Each structure stands twice: as C-alpha cells, then as structure tokens.
C-alpha cells in the first residue's frame, strides 16, 4: 500500500466522519428549531443532544446564525426537489403533494414549518439569514403562482402572485393555529379554501 493510498483513505474516513457529525448536528438543530423556535436553543443544547463537544459544534457552525443558514438552505433544497418531483403530475395532484408536508406537520402536534419558525423570529436574525428565509418563501410562492396560472389562464402574473401569497399565508397560519390549539382539523379545514384559491378542488385519492 503506497503512502498516497494511505493518505487518501485517511482523508476519506475523516471527511465521512466530519460530514456525519455535521448532518447529526443539523438534524437535532432542525428538531429544536421546529419545536422551540430559533431563539430557544443554543450550541450547548446541540452538544447535549448530539453527544458532540460544544467546541466541535462551534467548529462546524461558529454562530447560531450559521446553523440557521445551513438549515434553511437545506430546507429550500428539499422543497426544490419536492417541486421537481411533482412536475410530471396534473396540477391538482401537484398541489396535493405540496400541501402534504403541512398536513403531516399539523398532525404531529408539536412542530411547525422550519421556515415559518424562522420567520416568527425574523427581527433577531441577521441579514444573511433573513435573505435565506425570503428566498424560501419566494420559491414556494413563485411555484404556486405558476400553478394558479395553469389552472386559471385568465389570471395575470400579478394576480397569480397575490393568489400564491394568500395561499401560502393560509397554510402557514393554519399550521400555527393548529399547533396553538392542538387541533389538526384546522389545517384539514383550510385545505378546501387553499384549493379554491388556486382554482381547483382537492385531488381525489
């Protein structure tokens, strides 16, 4: 075995371990954010949850804002992948796929949308993290506007954007109240209005 191969193996093992630690930190940070809120957990909480030293948490994410940026970017990438996976479907079925995570979250009873949680703490976020949150909602609303125009050809781009913003606000608000009132039916009831705003009815399953 050459020295170069040994170095490659060491590098690969180290990189894998580092990636796994980072993913573990983000997994626990996501849970804490979605259940407590951005300002209600610390690096120390992450260290306790993961079993990773606080100094190592700071190595991967020097500040909590860095944790937030990594989380919302990952969340936006997940959304982009979801939207891409929905593209072959008829529009009503795309919308059903879009709202499915909101419905699932409402039924857990103790979590909220990660982006919604960050938005609720907006004033305490730095500008980079604020921009990442805005980009998440822009992605969702622009996609919804496209779906609205596909279902309602008479809609102009501005009206479609208003429709999309209203639909997104309905989902986020219903999720918040479902959590506050411990009543997932609030989300279930809101879906009929969501689909009506978009110009269709819930897809038959």
N, C-alpha and C positions, 0 to 999 in steps of 0.2 A: 504494500500500500504506500503510495507516494505521499510526501508531505502536503502536496496540493489537494489530494483527495481527503486527507485528514482535516485540512482547513475547511474544505467545502462541507464536510459532514458536521463539523463543529458549528459552522455558520448556520447550516440548515436547522440543526437542533435548537440553537439559540434563537433564531428567527421565529421558529414554530412556537417555542415557549413564550416568547415575547408577544406574539400575536394572540396566543391563547389567553395570556394574562389580560391583555387589552380588551379582548372580547368579553372576558368574565367581568371586568370592571364595568363595561358599558351595559352588560345585561343587568347587573344589580342596580346600576345607576338609573336605568330605564324604569325598573320597578319602583324605586324610591321616588323618582320624579312623578310617575303616573299615580302614585298613591298619596304622597305627601305634598308635592309641589317642589319647585326648584329651590326655594329658599329654606326648605325644611330638612335638608340633609347636607352632610359635609364629607370631606375626604376621610375623616375618622369613621363615619358611618360606613363608607365604602370599604375601608380596611377591615372593619369588624365583619361585614357581610361576606367579603371575599376571602378573608384569611391572608390577604396580601398586606405587607407592611405599608404604613402610611407614606413613607418615603418613596416606595415603589409606585404608589398611586400618583404622587406628585411627579415622578419621573415620566410617566405616561401622559399625565394631564396636569401641568403646573398649576392651573387655576380651575375653579369650578366652572367658569365661563367656557374653558376648553372642553370640559365634559359635556356641557350643554351643546356646544357647536358640533361635537362629534355625534351626539345623539340625534340632533335634528337633521344633520346631513344624512345619517344612516336611515332615518325615518323617511326623508324625502326620496332617497334612493329606493326604499321599499315601496313607496307609493308609485314611483315611476315604473317600477317593474310590474306592479299590480295593474296599472293602467295599460301597459303594453300587453299584458296577458289577456286583458278584456277586449282588445281591439277587434278580434275576429267575430265577436258576438253581436247579435242585434242590440240596438241601443237600450231598450228596456232591461235586457239582461246585463248589459254593461253597468247600468245604474244599480241594479241589484247587487252586483259584485262590489261596486264602490261602497254601498252603504253597509255591507255585511260586517266589516270590522267595527263600525259604530254600534251596530246591534249587539255583536258579541261583547264589546266592551261594556255596554249598558247592562248586560245580563251578568257581568262579573260582580257588579255592585260596589267594588272598592277601587276602581281605577277610572282614569279619564284619558282622553286623547293626549298623547305626549305634546303635540303642537299646541293644543288648547291649554294645557297646563303651563307651558312656557308663555303663552300669550297672556295668561292671567297674572303672571309676574313680570310683565313687559317693562315696567318702569325700573326694575332692578337689573335688567340685562344690559350688557354693553352693546355698542352699536353693531359689531360683527354678528353677535347672536341675534339681535333684533332683525337684522337683514336676513339671516337664515330662516327665521320664523316667517317673515314676509314672503320669502321665496317658496316656502312650503305651501302657504295658502294661495299664492299666485298660481302655482302648478295645479292645485286642485280646482281652483275657480276657473282658470282658463280651459281646463278639460271639461268641466261641467258646462261652460258656455258653448263649447263645440257640440256637446250632446244636445243642448237645448235647441241650437240652430238646426241640428239634424232632424229633430222631432217637430220643430216649428219653423218651417222655412221662411215664414213672413217676418220672423224676428231679425232685427238688425244687430250688428255686433254690440252696440252699447246696451240695448235692451237685453240681449242674451247675457251680457256680463252682470247686469243688475239681477237677473234671474238666478244666475250662478251664485252670486254673493248672498242672495236671500236664502237659497237652498243650503249653502254651507253654514250660514248662521243658524238656520233651523236645526241642522244636525248637531252642531256644537252646543247650542243652547239646550236642546232636548237631552243631550248626553249629560250636561251639567246638572239639569234638574232631576234627571233620573237618578243620578248619584246622590244629590242632596236629599231627595225624597225617598230614596231606596225603593224606587218604583220603575222597573224597566219598561213597564207598559207605556210610559211617557214617550219613550223612543219609538215603540211599536206604533203608537197612535200617530206620531209625527210623520211616519213614512208615507201615509196616504197624501198628506199635504206636500211632502217633498216631491213625490212623483207627479202630482198635479202641477206644481210649479214648473217642473221640467217638461210638461206637456204629454204625459203618458200615465199609465196606471202600473201598479206593481206587477212584475213579470210572474206569470203562472209557473208554479213549481210542481 
